[in-house]
């Protein structure tokens, strides 16, 4: 009789630990959602700063000096590099989280298929479905981050191209502003020769 009551207690303790695990997952998910919100705000603030700087540079491009212009472009390039590093870190973090969840899910599926599971069949299936939905959500987040990263790289390429074009046009404009006395002298000599003849 004691043996049977011991088995019942162990099953109850296993159910209790599964509930605790679910609570841990929920808390972890809440923390990650909060961090994603915080990171989105940071990205939006940085994007807003870049937009303001672009507007300022477009409005004041004609009146700025060459040195100030080159300093601004250097700042923009440095800002883009920092954003790229930050995005790479965020993508790596999401990848690690995704792989950890996937490994945990695969382990639970194997245990459930072999009958070694800690949960009853119905609870295990519910948990598996819940974890599958979480994995799909995380995959969607990773896909979104990848698309954001691709668009950021495209923006960076376009900005670098624009900066290069602006530098080249600045060189052309500065070379055109240099005084050229060559063409005016021959005209005067031709006029003098024509009046003598």
Buried (B, 14 or more C-beta within 10 A) or exposed (E): EEEEEEEEEEEEEBBEEBEEBBEEBEEEBEEBEEEBEEBEEEBEEBEEEBEEBBEEBEEEEEEBEEEEBBEBBEEBBEBBEEBBEBBEEBBEBBBEBBEEBBEBBEEBBEBBEEEEBBBEEEBBEEBBEEBEEBBEEBBEBBEEBBEBBEEBEEBBEEBBEBBEEBBEEBEEEEEEEEEEEEEEEEEEEEEEEEEEE
